[in-house]
Amino acid sequence: MKRRPMILLACALASIAWSPFAPPAEKPEVVTIRPEKLQRQEIAAPVPERDPFNWSREQINRFKDQEPRIRSSSAAGLTLSGIIWDRKKPLAIINDRVVSVGDTVKGSTILEVLKDMVVFEQDGVYHTLWLQPSAAPIHPAGGKKAR
């Protein structure tokens, strides 16, 4: 009894597939194109991706010829006098004020304080103040002088 529904289903599917009302299968049309009849199109060779670590001599010389950035302790009306370095809360002395990240001095917002520089933003422009090395060596309080 279980076979009967399967046989009926198979017969029904076969009758639909071979039905006289089904459209006749059309043969696909084969088109032959001769290469000499095609318009010649120049195909540009694919440009390989530039390797960021493999620079040409021209690119290297272009950067060598540029003037190096001037490291200044003054920019946009601010002067960096010193940096009090601490990993958790570094401080900078700018225009005789002790400031930290997020503080505002003369309309400029301090963005980052590093060991040797301070980055700030003024009117949408980023500036860097560099800490100038001192002329005299600095010795820790109570420490012995190196000879």
C-alpha positions as CSV (number, residue, x, y, z in Angstrom):
1,M,0.0,0.0,0.0
2,K,2.8,2.4,0.6
3,R,4.1,1.9,-2.9
4,R,0.9,3.0,-4.5
5,P,1.1,6.8,-3.6
6,M,4.7,6.8,-4.9
7,I,3.8,5.2,-8.2
8,L,0.9,7.6,-8.6
9,L,3.2,10.6,-7.9
10,A,5.7,9.3,-10.4
11,C,3.0,8.8,-13.1
12,A,1.6,12.3,-12.5
13,L,5.0,13.9,-12.8
14,A,5.8,11.9,-16.0
15,S,2.5,12.9,-17.5
16,I,3.2,16.6,-16.8
17,A,6.7,16.3,-18.3
18,W,5.5,14.5,-21.4
19,S,2.2,16.5,-21.8
20,P,1.2,17.4,-25.3
21,F,0.4,20.9,-23.9
22,A,4.0,21.5,-22.8
23,P,5.9,23.8,-25.2
24,P,8.3,21.9,-27.4
25,A,12.0,22.2,-26.3
26,E,13.7,24.7,-28.6
27,K,17.1,24.0,-29.9
28,P,19.6,26.7,-28.8
29,E,20.8,29.0,-31.6
30,V,24.5,28.7,-32.2
31,V,26.2,31.9,-33.2
32,T,29.7,31.8,-34.7
33,I,31.9,34.9,-34.4
34,R,35.0,35.2,-36.4
35,P,37.8,37.1,-34.6
36,E,38.7,39.1,-37.7
37,K,35.2,40.5,-37.9
38,L,35.3,41.9,-34.4
39,Q,36.5,45.4,-33.8
40,R,40.0,45.5,-32.3
41,Q,40.0,46.8,-28.8
42,E,43.2,47.5,-27.0
43,I,43.0,45.9,-23.7
44,A,45.3,47.6,-21.2
45,A,47.4,45.3,-19.1
46,P,46.1,45.2,-15.5
47,V,47.9,47.5,-13.3
48,P,49.3,45.6,-10.4
49,E,48.6,46.9,-6.9
50,R,51.4,49.1,-5.7
51,D,53.6,47.5,-3.1
52,P,53.8,50.0,-0.2
53,F,57.2,48.7,0.8
54,N,58.8,48.8,-2.6
55,W,59.4,52.4,-3.6
56,S,61.0,53.5,-6.8
57,R,64.2,55.6,-6.6
58,E,62.2,58.6,-7.9
59,Q,59.7,58.4,-5.1
60,I,62.5,58.2,-2.5
61,N,64.3,61.1,-4.0
62,R,61.2,63.2,-4.0
63,F,60.9,62.9,-0.2
64,K,64.6,63.4,0.4
65,D,64.5,66.7,-1.5
66,Q,61.7,68.1,0.7
67,E,62.7,70.3,3.5
68,P,62.4,68.6,6.9
69,R,59.7,69.8,9.3
70,I,60.9,72.4,11.6
71,R,60.4,71.2,15.2
72,S,59.3,74.2,17.1
73,S,58.1,74.8,20.6
74,S,55.8,77.6,19.5
75,A,52.9,77.5,17.1
76,A,49.6,79.2,16.7
77,G,50.2,81.5,19.7
78,L,51.1,78.6,22.1
79,T,54.5,77.9,23.6
80,L,55.5,74.6,25.1
81,S,57.8,75.1,28.1
82,G,57.9,71.5,29.5
83,I,56.2,68.2,29.8
84,I,55.5,66.3,33.0
85,W,55.4,62.7,31.8
86,D,53.2,60.1,33.4
87,R,51.7,57.2,31.6
88,K,48.3,57.6,33.2
89,K,48.0,61.4,33.2
90,P,50.7,63.3,31.2
91,L,50.8,67.0,31.7
92,A,52.3,69.9,29.6
93,I,53.3,73.4,30.5
94,I,51.9,75.6,27.7
95,N,51.9,79.4,28.0
96,D,52.9,79.1,31.7
97,R,49.8,76.9,32.4
98,V,49.8,73.2,33.4
99,V,47.4,71.5,31.0
100,S,46.3,67.9,30.2
101,V,44.5,66.2,27.4
102,G,41.1,67.8,26.7
103,D,42.0,71.2,28.2
104,T,41.6,74.4,26.2
105,V,44.3,77.1,25.9
106,K,43.6,80.3,23.8
107,G,40.9,78.4,21.8
108,S,43.1,75.4,21.2
109,T,42.2,71.9,22.5
110,I,45.0,69.7,23.7
111,L,44.6,66.3,22.0
112,E,47.7,64.4,23.0
113,V,50.7,64.8,25.3
114,L,53.7,62.6,24.6
115,K,57.2,62.4,26.0
116,D,58.6,64.9,23.6
117,M,55.6,66.7,21.9
118,V,52.1,67.9,22.3
119,V,49.4,67.8,19.6
120,F,46.6,70.3,19.7
121,E,43.8,71.4,17.4
122,Q,42.9,75.0,16.6
123,D,40.1,75.9,14.2
124,G,40.1,72.4,12.7
125,V,43.9,72.4,12.1
126,Y,46.2,70.1,13.9
127,H,49.5,71.5,15.2
128,T,52.5,69.9,17.0
129,L,54.6,71.5,19.7
130,W,58.0,69.9,20.2
131,L,59.8,70.0,23.4
132,Q,63.3,71.5,22.8
133,P,66.1,69.6,24.6
134,S,67.7,71.6,27.4
135,A,71.3,72.9,27.0
136,A,72.4,71.9,30.5
137,P,72.0,68.3,31.6
138,I,69.2,67.8,34.2
139,H,70.1,65.7,37.2
140,P,67.6,64.1,39.6
141,A,67.2,65.8,43.0
142,G,69.7,64.3,45.4
143,G,71.3,62.2,42.7
144,K,75.0,62.1,41.9
145,K,76.3,63.8,38.9
146,A,77.6,61.5,36.1
147,R,81.3,62.0,35.3
